[in-house]
């Protein structure tokens, strides 16, 4: 996978939201998939 410079800020934000602690419940289960986050 490659990412061009112009797209990086948008993609970085999505990846950080996906991997961030607020995207996991108390049991460590993911709340939203990367696909769901990307649709927002």
mmJSON file of the N, C-alpha and C atoms, coordinates in Angstrom:
{"data_MODEL":{"atom_site":{
"group_PDB":["ATOM","ATOM","ATOM","ATOM","ATOM","ATOM","ATOM","ATOM","ATOM","ATOM","ATOM","ATOM","ATOM","ATOM","ATOM","ATOM","ATOM","ATOM","ATOM","ATOM","ATOM","ATOM","ATOM","ATOM","ATOM","ATOM","ATOM","ATOM","ATOM","ATOM","ATOM","ATOM","ATOM","ATOM","ATOM","ATOM","ATOM","ATOM","ATOM","ATOM","ATOM","ATOM","ATOM","ATOM","ATOM","ATOM","ATOM","ATOM","ATOM","ATOM","ATOM","ATOM","ATOM","ATOM","ATOM","ATOM","ATOM","ATOM","ATOM","ATOM","ATOM","ATOM","ATOM","ATOM","ATOM","ATOM","ATOM","ATOM","ATOM","ATOM","ATOM","ATOM","ATOM","ATOM","ATOM","ATOM","ATOM","ATOM","ATOM","ATOM","ATOM","ATOM","ATOM","ATOM","ATOM","ATOM","ATOM","ATOM","ATOM","ATOM","ATOM","ATOM","ATOM","ATOM","ATOM","ATOM","ATOM","ATOM","ATOM","ATOM","ATOM","ATOM","ATOM","ATOM","ATOM","ATOM","ATOM","ATOM","ATOM","ATOM","ATOM","ATOM","ATOM","ATOM","ATOM","ATOM","ATOM","ATOM","ATOM","ATOM"],
"id":[1,2,3,4,5,6,7,8,9,10,11,12,13,14,15,16,17,18,19,20,21,22,23,24,25,26,27,28,29,30,31,32,33,34,35,36,37,38,39,40,41,42,43,44,45,46,47,48,49,50,51,52,53,54,55,56,57,58,59,60,61,62,63,64,65,66,67,68,69,70,71,72,73,74,75,76,77,78,79,80,81,82,83,84,85,86,87,88,89,90,91,92,93,94,95,96,97,98,99,100,101,102,103,104,105,106,107,108,109,110,111,112,113,114,115,116,117,118,119,120],
"type_symbol":["N","C","C","N","C","C","N","C","C","N","C","C","N","C","C","N","C","C","N","C","C","N","C","C","N","C","C","N","C","C","N","C","C","N","C","C","N","C","C","N","C","C","N","C","C","N","C","C","N","C","C","N","C","C","N","C","C","N","C","C","N","C","C","N","C","C","N","C","C","N","C","C","N","C","C","N","C","C","N","C","C","N","C","C","N","C","C","N","C","C","N","C","C","N","C","C","N","C","C","N","C","C","N","C","C","N","C","C","N","C","C","N","C","C","N","C","C","N","C","C"],
"label_atom_id":["N","CA","C","N","CA","C","N","CA","C","N","CA","C","N","CA","C","N","CA","C","N","CA","C","N","CA","C","N","CA","C","N","CA","C","N","CA","C","N","CA","C","N","CA","C","N","CA","C","N","CA","C","N","CA","C","N","CA","C","N","CA","C","N","CA","C","N","CA","C","N","CA","C","N","CA","C","N","CA","C","N","CA","C","N","CA","C","N","CA","C","N","CA","C","N","CA","C","N","CA","C","N","CA","C","N","CA","C","N","CA","C","N","CA","C","N","CA","C","N","CA","C","N","CA","C","N","CA","C","N","CA","C","N","CA","C","N","CA","C"],
"label_alt_id":[null,null,null,null,null,null,null,null,null,null,null,null,null,null,null,null,null,null,null,null,null,null,null,null,null,null,null,null,null,null,null,null,null,null,null,null,null,null,null,null,null,null,null,null,null,null,null,null,null,null,null,null,null,null,null,null,null,null,null,null,null,null,null,null,null,null,null,null,null,null,null,null,null,null,null,null,null,null,null,null,null,null,null,null,null,null,null,null,null,null,null,null,null,null,null,null,null,null,null,null,null,null,null,null,null,null,null,null,null,null,null,null,null,null,null,null,null,null,null,null],
"label_comp_id":["UNK","UNK","UNK","UNK","UNK","UNK","UNK","UNK","UNK","UNK","UNK","UNK","UNK","UNK","UNK","UNK","UNK","UNK","UNK","UNK","UNK","UNK","UNK","UNK","UNK","UNK","UNK","UNK","UNK","UNK","UNK","UNK","UNK","UNK","UNK","UNK","UNK","UNK","UNK","UNK","UNK","UNK","UNK","UNK","UNK","UNK","UNK","UNK","UNK","UNK","UNK","UNK","UNK","UNK","UNK","UNK","UNK","UNK","UNK","UNK","UNK","UNK","UNK","UNK","UNK","UNK","UNK","UNK","UNK","UNK","UNK","UNK","UNK","UNK","UNK","UNK","UNK","UNK","UNK","UNK","UNK","UNK","UNK","UNK","UNK","UNK","UNK","UNK","UNK","UNK","UNK","UNK","UNK","UNK","UNK","UNK","UNK","UNK","UNK","UNK","UNK","UNK","UNK","UNK","UNK","UNK","UNK","UNK","UNK","UNK","UNK","UNK","UNK","UNK","UNK","UNK","UNK","UNK","UNK","UNK"],
"label_asym_id":["A","A","A","A","A","A","A","A","A","A","A","A","A","A","A","A","A","A","A","A","A","A","A","A","A","A","A","A","A","A","A","A","A","A","A","A","A","A","A","A","A","A","A","A","A","A","A","A","A","A","A","A","A","A","A","A","A","A","A","A","A","A","A","A","A","A","A","A","A","A","A","A","A","A","A","A","A","A","A","A","A","A","A","A","A","A","A","A","A","A","A","A","A","A","A","A","A","A","A","A","A","A","A","A","A","A","A","A","A","A","A","A","A","A","A","A","A","A","A","A"],
"label_entity_id":["1","1","1","1","1","1","1","1","1","1","1","1","1","1","1","1","1","1","1","1","1","1","1","1","1","1","1","1","1","1","1","1","1","1","1","1","1","1","1","1","1","1","1","1","1","1","1","1","1","1","1","1","1","1","1","1","1","1","1","1","1","1","1","1","1","1","1","1","1","1","1","1","1","1","1","1","1","1","1","1","1","1","1","1","1","1","1","1","1","1","1","1","1","1","1","1","1","1","1","1","1","1","1","1","1","1","1","1","1","1","1","1","1","1","1","1","1","1","1","1"],
"label_seq_id":[1,1,1,2,2,2,3,3,3,4,4,4,5,5,5,6,6,6,7,7,7,8,8,8,9,9,9,10,10,10,11,11,11,12,12,12,13,13,13,14,14,14,15,15,15,16,16,16,17,17,17,18,18,18,19,19,19,20,20,20,21,21,21,22,22,22,23,23,23,24,24,24,25,25,25,26,26,26,27,27,27,28,28,28,29,29,29,30,30,30,31,31,31,32,32,32,33,33,33,34,34,34,35,35,35,36,36,36,37,37,37,38,38,38,39,39,39,40,40,40],
"pdbx_PDB_ins_code":[null,null,null,null,null,null,null,null,null,null,null,null,null,null,null,null,null,null,null,null,null,null,null,null,null,null,null,null,null,null,null,null,null,null,null,null,null,null,null,null,null,null,null,null,null,null,null,null,null,null,null,null,null,null,null,null,null,null,null,null,null,null,null,null,null,null,null,null,null,null,null,null,null,null,null,null,null,null,null,null,null,null,null,null,null,null,null,null,null,null,null,null,null,null,null,null,null,null,null,null,null,null,null,null,null,null,null,null,null,null,null,null,null,null,null,null,null,null,null,null],
"Cartn_x":[0.849,0.0,0.893,0.522,1.262,0.282,0.824,0.012,0.758,0.062,0.708,0.622,1.545,1.648,0.35,-0.354,-1.571,-2.668,-2.682,-3.712,-3.33,-2.046,-1.584,-2.321,-2.547,-3.227,-4.594,-5.362,-6.682,-6.558,-5.662,-5.469,-4.892,-3.964,-3.368,-4.447,-5.334,-6.421,-7.285,-7.611,-8.432,-7.707,-6.432,-5.667,-5.539,-5.31,-5.206,-6.534,-7.638,-8.952,-9.205,-8.813,-9.015,-8.186,-6.952,-6.047,-6.087,-6.789,-6.838,-7.572,-7.238,-7.852,-9.372,-9.904,-11.357,-12.115,-11.396,-12.041,-12.062,-11.705,-11.698,-12.506,-13.243,-14.039,-13.181,-13.795,-13.075,-12.443,-12.969,-12.427,-11.391,-11.075,-10.096,-10.664,-11.98,-12.616,-12.786,-12.509,-12.639,-14.109,-14.392,-15.762,-16.145,-15.236,-15.508,-14.361,-14.702,-13.681,-13.097,-11.973,-11.368,-12.322,-13.022,-13.99,-15.096,-15.606,-16.651,-16.136,-14.926,-14.336,-14.105,-13.685,-13.41,-14.675,-15.832,-17.094,-17.554,-17.009,-17.429,-16.863],
"Cartn_y":[-1.17,0.0,1.231,2.214,3.473,4.624,5.712,6.892,8.111,8.961,10.175,11.258,12.188,13.236,13.999,14.292,15.09,14.36,13.052,12.255,11.888,12.009,11.539,12.158,13.469,14.016,13.375,13.167,12.546,11.091,10.366,8.958,8.819,9.689,9.655,9.838,10.786,11.035,9.776,9.124,7.91,6.781,6.604,5.548,5.807,7.054,7.391,7.153,7.48,7.235,5.735,4.969,3.525,2.836,3.281,2.648,3.288,4.401,5.123,4.359,4.646,3.94,4.102,5.183,5.381,4.451,3.783,2.855,1.422,1.234,-0.091,-0.074,-1.158,-1.237,-1.776,-1.98,-2.431,-3.807,-4.6,-5.938,-5.94,-4.767,-4.672,-4.942,-5.001,-5.238,-3.925,-3.992,-2.828,-2.426,-1.13,-0.63,-0.395,0.183,0.486,-0.016,-0.511,-0.945,0.28,0.082,1.169,1.605,0.678,1.001,1.909,1.609,2.441,3.846,3.938,5.244,6.027,5.357,6.023,6.591,6.026,6.503,7.817,8.17,9.402,10.629],
"Cartn_z":[0.0,0.0,0.0,-0.75,-0.755,-0.541,-0.036,0.26,-0.267,-1.004,-1.482,-0.4,-0.461,0.565,0.785,-0.279,-0.155,0.622,0.568,1.245,2.682,3.029,4.33,5.522,5.6,6.784,7.043,6.009,6.149,6.604,5.994,6.335,7.736,8.084,9.421,10.488,10.286,11.239,11.412,10.324,10.388,11.111,10.814,11.477,12.973,13.343,14.762,15.481,14.835,15.434,15.573,14.59,14.588,15.667,15.834,16.797,18.179,18.315,19.58,20.671,21.919,23.047,23.123,22.613,22.669,21.72,20.815,19.891,20.434,21.686,22.291,23.575,23.808,25.036,26.185,27.335,28.531,28.352,27.438,27.173,26.056,25.531,24.456,23.078,22.977,21.684,20.926,19.65,18.789,18.675,18.803,18.684,17.225,16.446,15.039,14.18,13.013,12.064,11.358,10.725,9.952,8.843,8.263,7.205,7.738,8.936,9.531,9.821,10.314,10.613,9.327,8.275,6.999,6.361,6.68,6.105,6.714,7.857,8.546,7.888],
"occupancy":[1.0,1.0,1.0,1.0,1.0,1.0,1.0,1.0,1.0,1.0,1.0,1.0,1.0,1.0,1.0,1.0,1.0,1.0,1.0,1.0,1.0,1.0,1.0,1.0,1.0,1.0,1.0,1.0,1.0,1.0,1.0,1.0,1.0,1.0,1.0,1.0,1.0,1.0,1.0,1.0,1.0,1.0,1.0,1.0,1.0,1.0,1.0,1.0,1.0,1.0,1.0,1.0,1.0,1.0,1.0,1.0,1.0,1.0,1.0,1.0,1.0,1.0,1.0,1.0,1.0,1.0,1.0,1.0,1.0,1.0,1.0,1.0,1.0,1.0,1.0,1.0,1.0,1.0,1.0,1.0,1.0,1.0,1.0,1.0,1.0,1.0,1.0,1.0,1.0,1.0,1.0,1.0,1.0,1.0,1.0,1.0,1.0,1.0,1.0,1.0,1.0,1.0,1.0,1.0,1.0,1.0,1.0,1.0,1.0,1.0,1.0,1.0,1.0,1.0,1.0,1.0,1.0,1.0,1.0,1.0],
"B_iso_or_equiv":[0.0,0.0,0.0,0.0,0.0,0.0,0.0,0.0,0.0,0.0,0.0,0.0,0.0,0.0,0.0,0.0,0.0,0.0,0.0,0.0,0.0,0.0,0.0,0.0,0.0,0.0,0.0,0.0,0.0,0.0,0.0,0.0,0.0,0.0,0.0,0.0,0.0,0.0,0.0,0.0,0.0,0.0,0.0,0.0,0.0,0.0,0.0,0.0,0.0,0.0,0.0,0.0,0.0,0.0,0.0,0.0,0.0,0.0,0.0,0.0,0.0,0.0,0.0,0.0,0.0,0.0,0.0,0.0,0.0,0.0,0.0,0.0,0.0,0.0,0.0,0.0,0.0,0.0,0.0,0.0,0.0,0.0,0.0,0.0,0.0,0.0,0.0,0.0,0.0,0.0,0.0,0.0,0.0,0.0,0.0,0.0,0.0,0.0,0.0,0.0,0.0,0.0,0.0,0.0,0.0,0.0,0.0,0.0,0.0,0.0,0.0,0.0,0.0,0.0,0.0,0.0,0.0,0.0,0.0,0.0],
"pdbx_formal_charge":[null,null,null,null,null,null,null,null,null,null,null,null,null,null,null,null,null,null,null,null,null,null,null,null,null,null,null,null,null,null,null,null,null,null,null,null,null,null,null,null,null,null,null,null,null,null,null,null,null,null,null,null,null,null,null,null,null,null,null,null,null,null,null,null,null,null,null,null,null,null,null,null,null,null,null,null,null,null,null,null,null,null,null,null,null,null,null,null,null,null,null,null,null,null,null,null,null,null,null,null,null,null,null,null,null,null,null,null,null,null,null,null,null,null,null,null,null,null,null,null],
"auth_seq_id":[1,1,1,2,2,2,3,3,3,4,4,4,5,5,5,6,6,6,7,7,7,8,8,8,9,9,9,10,10,10,11,11,11,12,12,12,13,13,13,14,14,14,15,15,15,16,16,16,17,17,17,18,18,18,19,19,19,20,20,20,21,21,21,22,22,22,23,23,23,24,24,24,25,25,25,26,26,26,27,27,27,28,28,28,29,29,29,30,30,30,31,31,31,32,32,32,33,33,33,34,34,34,35,35,35,36,36,36,37,37,37,38,38,38,39,39,39,40,40,40],
"auth_comp_id":["UNK","UNK","UNK","UNK","UNK","UNK","UNK","UNK","UNK","UNK","UNK","UNK","UNK","UNK","UNK","UNK","UNK","UNK","UNK","UNK","UNK","UNK","UNK","UNK","UNK","UNK","UNK","UNK","UNK","UNK","UNK","UNK","UNK","UNK","UNK","UNK","UNK","UNK","UNK","UNK","UNK","UNK","UNK","UNK","UNK","UNK","UNK","UNK","UNK","UNK","UNK","UNK","UNK","UNK","UNK","UNK","UNK","UNK","UNK","UNK","UNK","UNK","UNK","UNK","UNK","UNK","UNK","UNK","UNK","UNK","UNK","UNK","UNK","UNK","UNK","UNK","UNK","UNK","UNK","UNK","UNK","UNK","UNK","UNK","UNK","UNK","UNK","UNK","UNK","UNK","UNK","UNK","UNK","UNK","UNK","UNK","UNK","UNK","UNK","UNK","UNK","UNK","UNK","UNK","UNK","UNK","UNK","UNK","UNK","UNK","UNK","UNK","UNK","UNK","UNK","UNK","UNK","UNK","UNK","UNK"],
"auth_asym_id":["A","A","A","A","A","A","A","A","A","A","A","A","A","A","A","A","A","A","A","A","A","A","A","A","A","A","A","A","A","A","A","A","A","A","A","A","A","A","A","A","A","A","A","A","A","A","A","A","A","A","A","A","A","A","A","A","A","A","A","A","A","A","A","A","A","A","A","A","A","A","A","A","A","A","A","A","A","A","A","A","A","A","A","A","A","A","A","A","A","A","A","A","A","A","A","A","A","A","A","A","A","A","A","A","A","A","A","A","A","A","A","A","A","A","A","A","A","A","A","A"],
"auth_atom_id":["N","CA","C","N","CA","C","N","CA","C","N","CA","C","N","CA","C","N","CA","C","N","CA","C","N","CA","C","N","CA","C","N","CA","C","N","CA","C","N","CA","C","N","CA","C","N","CA","C","N","CA","C","N","CA","C","N","CA","C","N","CA","C","N","CA","C","N","CA","C","N","CA","C","N","CA","C","N","CA","C","N","CA","C","N","CA","C","N","CA","C","N","CA","C","N","CA","C","N","CA","C","N","CA","C","N","CA","C","N","CA","C","N","CA","C","N","CA","C","N","CA","C","N","CA","C","N","CA","C","N","CA","C","N","CA","C","N","CA","C"],
"pdbx_PDB_model_num":[1,1,1,1,1,1,1,1,1,1,1,1,1,1,1,1,1,1,1,1,1,1,1,1,1,1,1,1,1,1,1,1,1,1,1,1,1,1,1,1,1,1,1,1,1,1,1,1,1,1,1,1,1,1,1,1,1,1,1,1,1,1,1,1,1,1,1,1,1,1,1,1,1,1,1,1,1,1,1,1,1,1,1,1,1,1,1,1,1,1,1,1,1,1,1,1,1,1,1,1,1,1,1,1,1,1,1,1,1,1,1,1,1,1,1,1,1,1,1,1]
}}}
